[in-house]
Amino acid sequence: MDCLYQGYRIESFEAGRDLWHARIRRADGRPLVIGSHPFAALEVGFAWNDSDSAISDAKRHIERFKHRWSEPGEIRAA
């Protein structure tokens, strides 16, 4: 299941029976950059018992951390 939220694509997936997690990617396909390291996606969450809970958790991560995720062009040489 995919959903779009504030410019990010959230994909929930089952890592085991009733163990749901979420993967966050930028909707534009560019990497998330954390501390000058690019990531194609972030996998977040606990082992939620349903897809909706995993997506809700991913939305909370986006709301909390998106201001820290810079774009590759925003990285400045030290």
Secondary structure, 3 states (H helix, E strand, C coil): CEEEECCEEEEEEECCCCCEEEEEEECCCCCEEECCEEECCEEEEEEECCHHHHHHHHHHHHHHHHHHCECHHHCCCC
